[in-house]
């Protein structure tokens, strides 16, 4: 398996994108130096010097370093942990591609107020959101007016997701 490494504009952050579901919650946040972590690989990351925050999302891990630290030394310790815990053969850099796509909602389904779902657990509040989140790769849904705006994980190409999303929307419409 491969994962993608992304250095966003903020120089204190690095993101790792995976096809593996890391959490069902919107996000899990951890501060390094804690006594207990829910999974051994998070504990291993928490022991790495100069990390300030660990954020675990459905298909993304975000790490934040201290301003004075250099990524090279930190990544040399982070990536072996991820390779072992996630069974990774290689890490590639992210290619920039659109991560959001708008789809028309089924006829008769209209949201006057914006409804946002950002995790598998949270999506269970609405039946259509729950069905869409059953598709691996969906990370965020926004229902507003007559459309659904879907955000995907970087390891999931749109040609793979669009037919599945279309099928769910069609089945939901009846």
C-alpha positions as CSV (number, residue, x, y, z in Angstrom):
1,X,0.0,0.0,0.0
2,X,1.1,3.6,-0.6
3,X,0.2,6.8,1.2
4,X,0.5,10.4,0.2
5,X,2.5,13.0,2.0
6,X,1.4,16.7,1.7
7,X,3.1,19.8,2.9
8,X,0.3,22.5,3.0
9,X,1.1,26.2,2.9
10,X,1.4,26.3,6.7
11,X,5.1,25.3,7.3
12,X,4.4,23.7,10.7
13,X,2.0,21.1,9.2
14,X,2.4,17.8,7.3
15,X,-0.5,15.6,6.2
16,X,-0.5,11.9,5.4
17,X,-3.4,10.7,3.3
18,X,-4.4,7.0,3.2
19,X,-7.2,4.8,1.9
20,X,-7.4,3.2,5.3
21,X,-10.1,4.5,7.6
22,X,-8.2,5.9,10.7
23,X,-11.3,7.0,12.7
24,X,-15.1,7.1,12.5
25,X,-15.1,10.5,14.4
26,X,-14.8,13.9,12.7
27,X,-11.3,14.2,14.2
28,X,-9.3,12.9,17.1
29,X,-6.7,15.3,18.6
30,X,-3.8,14.4,20.7
31,X,-1.0,16.4,22.4
32,X,2.4,14.6,22.5
33,X,3.6,13.7,25.9
34,X,0.3,12.2,27.2
35,X,0.4,9.2,29.4
36,X,-2.2,7.1,27.3
37,X,-3.1,7.0,23.7
38,X,-5.9,4.8,22.1
39,X,-3.6,3.0,19.6
40,X,0.1,2.1,19.8
41,X,1.1,3.9,16.7
42,X,-0.3,7.2,18.1
43,X,1.7,6.6,21.3
44,X,4.8,6.1,19.1
45,X,4.1,9.4,17.3
46,X,3.4,11.1,20.7
47,X,6.9,10.2,21.9
48,X,8.7,12.0,19.0
49,X,10.4,15.2,20.1
50,X,9.3,18.6,18.6
51,X,5.7,17.5,17.6
52,X,3.0,19.8,19.0
53,X,-0.2,18.1,17.8
54,X,-1.5,14.9,16.3
55,X,-4.8,15.1,14.4
56,X,-6.4,11.8,13.2
57,X,-9.2,12.2,10.6
58,X,-11.1,9.6,8.5
59,X,-8.4,9.2,5.8
60,X,-5.8,11.7,6.9
61,X,-3.2,12.2,9.7
62,X,-2.1,15.7,10.3
63,X,1.0,16.5,12.4
64,X,2.1,19.9,13.7
65,X,5.6,20.6,14.7
66,X,7.1,23.4,16.8
67,X,8.1,26.5,14.8
68,X,11.8,26.1,15.6
69,X,12.0,22.4,14.5
70,X,13.0,21.0,11.1
71,X,10.8,18.5,9.4
72,X,13.7,16.3,8.2
73,X,14.5,15.0,11.7
74,X,10.9,14.6,12.7
75,X,9.9,12.8,9.5
76,X,12.8,10.4,9.8
77,X,11.1,9.2,13.0
78,X,7.5,9.5,11.9
79,X,7.6,7.6,8.7
80,X,9.0,4.3,10.0
81,X,6.2,4.3,12.6
82,X,3.6,4.8,9.9
83,X,5.2,2.2,7.5
84,X,5.0,-0.4,10.2
85,X,1.6,0.4,11.7
86,X,-0.2,0.9,8.4
87,X,1.7,-1.7,6.3
88,X,3.0,0.9,3.8
89,X,5.5,0.1,1.0
90,X,6.0,3.7,-0.2
91,X,5.2,7.3,0.5
92,X,4.6,9.7,-2.4
93,X,4.0,13.4,-2.6
94,X,0.5,14.7,-3.2
95,X,-0.5,15.8,-6.7
96,X,-2.9,18.7,-6.4
97,X,-6.4,17.8,-7.6
98,X,-9.8,19.0,-6.8
99,X,-11.1,17.4,-3.6
100,X,-14.6,18.7,-3.7
101,X,-17.5,17.9,-6.1
102,X,-21.1,19.1,-6.2
103,X,-23.9,16.7,-6.9
104,X,-27.7,17.6,-7.3
105,X,-29.7,16.2,-4.4
106,X,-32.7,13.9,-5.2
107,X,-35.9,15.7,-6.2
108,X,-37.8,17.0,-3.2
109,X,-34.8,17.0,-0.9
110,X,-33.9,20.7,-0.1
111,X,-31.9,22.2,2.8
112,X,-32.7,25.8,3.6
113,X,-29.8,25.8,6.2
114,X,-26.4,24.3,5.5
115,X,-26.1,20.7,7.0
116,X,-22.5,19.6,7.4
117,X,-21.3,16.1,8.2
118,X,-17.6,15.5,8.9
119,X,-17.3,12.0,10.2
120,X,-18.9,8.6,10.0
121,X,-20.4,8.8,13.5
122,X,-21.8,12.3,12.8
123,X,-23.3,11.2,9.5
124,X,-25.6,8.8,11.3
125,X,-27.8,11.9,12.1
126,X,-29.2,11.9,8.5
127,X,-30.0,8.7,6.5
128,X,-28.6,10.0,3.2
129,X,-25.4,11.3,4.9
130,X,-25.0,7.9,6.5
131,X,-25.4,6.1,3.2
132,X,-22.9,8.4,1.5
133,X,-20.4,8.0,4.4
134,X,-20.6,4.2,3.8
135,X,-18.6,4.9,0.7
136,X,-14.9,4.7,1.6
137,X,-13.1,7.9,0.7
138,X,-15.9,10.4,1.7
139,X,-14.5,12.8,4.3
140,X,-17.1,15.7,4.4
141,X,-20.6,16.3,3.2
142,X,-22.4,19.6,2.9
143,X,-26.1,19.6,2.1
144,X,-27.3,23.0,1.1
145,X,-30.3,24.0,-1.0
146,X,-30.6,21.4,-3.7
147,X,-27.0,20.1,-3.8
148,X,-24.6,17.9,-1.9
149,X,-21.0,19.0,-1.8
150,X,-18.8,16.0,-1.3
151,X,-15.1,16.2,-0.1
152,X,-12.9,13.2,-0.7
153,X,-9.7,11.8,0.7
154,X,-6.7,12.5,-1.5
155,X,-6.1,8.7,-2.1
156,X,-9.6,8.3,-3.6
157,X,-9.9,9.4,-7.3
158,X,-13.1,11.0,-8.5
159,X,-13.6,8.4,-11.3
160,X,-13.8,5.7,-8.5
161,X,-16.2,7.7,-6.3
162,X,-18.6,9.5,-8.7
163,X,-20.4,6.3,-9.8
164,X,-20.8,5.2,-6.2
165,X,-22.2,8.6,-5.1
166,X,-24.5,8.7,-8.1
167,X,-25.8,5.2,-7.3
168,X,-26.5,6.2,-3.6
169,X,-28.3,9.4,-4.7
170,X,-30.4,7.6,-7.3
171,X,-31.4,4.8,-4.8
172,X,-32.2,7.4,-2.1
173,X,-34.5,9.2,-4.6
174,X,-36.4,5.9,-4.9
